[in-house]
């Protein structure tokens, strides 16, 4: 995958690169919240705990960041990057 393709994938997943690593954007948080609801409905206790937190809770944002990083990493693996 080209650097441009990688950047587009980051944007698709709502992630930005910072000097400390990847961070989640508001769009990424919203996508992750939807995924967390799906995981909760599938029986994930961790997702249920995270969804129960207020949207401004730092742990909920960290969980969202992790969900989006996992999705991004899976896409990169699928493309052989």
Wavefront OBJ file of the C-alpha trace (Angstrom):
o trace
v 0.000 0.000 0.000
v 1.273 3.423 -0.905
v 1.728 6.198 1.663
v -1.326 7.905 0.159
v -3.355 4.703 0.521
v -2.201 4.336 4.111
v -3.254 7.912 4.866
v -6.666 7.301 3.319
v -7.046 4.147 5.436
v -6.182 6.141 8.559
v -8.852 8.691 7.632
v -11.407 5.935 6.918
v -10.855 4.568 10.413
v -10.893 7.992 12.035
v -7.271 7.936 13.130
v -4.541 10.547 13.024
v -0.816 10.144 13.499
v 0.802 12.047 16.353
v 4.355 11.967 17.695
v 3.077 9.601 20.421
v 1.341 7.223 17.983
v -2.189 6.977 16.626
v -5.075 8.973 18.058
v -8.792 8.691 17.391
v -10.806 11.521 15.857
v -14.450 12.315 16.600
v -15.409 10.380 13.458
v -13.340 7.422 14.666
v -14.952 7.622 18.084
v -18.407 7.459 16.506
v -17.439 4.449 14.370
v -15.934 2.727 17.393
v -19.047 3.430 19.482
v -21.167 1.702 16.844
v -18.775 -1.266 16.814
v -18.788 -1.378 20.640
v -22.595 -1.642 20.581
v -22.312 -4.557 18.145
v -19.740 -6.231 20.386
v -21.939 -5.652 23.441
v -24.905 -7.207 21.654
v -22.701 -10.185 20.796
v -21.983 -10.690 24.504
v -18.750 -8.781 25.096
v -18.643 -7.774 28.750
v -15.774 -5.364 28.092
v -17.783 -3.563 25.408
v -20.800 -3.413 27.741
v -18.676 -1.751 30.443
v -17.247 0.750 27.988
v -20.624 1.626 26.448
v -21.969 2.251 29.967
v -19.374 5.000 30.514
v -20.209 8.574 29.588
v -19.050 9.622 26.098
v -16.512 12.033 27.588
v -14.898 9.446 29.891
v -11.196 8.967 29.021
v -11.450 5.163 29.211
v -14.244 5.150 26.643
v -12.075 7.226 24.295
v -9.131 4.868 24.827
v -11.352 1.876 24.091
v -12.553 3.599 20.911
v -8.958 4.286 19.898
v -8.062 0.618 20.388
v -11.065 -0.576 18.362
v -10.108 1.705 15.480
v -6.419 0.772 15.620
v -7.423 -2.886 15.464
v -9.636 -2.235 12.420
v -6.844 -0.260 10.735
v -4.280 -2.974 11.511
v -6.584 -5.662 10.117
v -7.012 -3.672 6.904
v -3.246 -3.236 6.604
v -2.732 -6.970 7.102
v -5.347 -7.789 4.487
v -3.581 -5.577 1.926
v -0.134 -6.970 2.709
v 1.195 -3.684 4.029
l 1 2 3 4 5 6 7 8 9 10 11 12 13 14 15 16 17 18 19 20 21 22 23 24 25 26 27 28 29 30 31 32 33 34 35 36 37 38 39 40 41 42 43 44 45 46 47 48 49 50 51 52 53 54 55 56 57 58 59 60 61 62 63 64 65 66 67 68 69 70 71 72 73 74 75 76 77 78 79 80 81
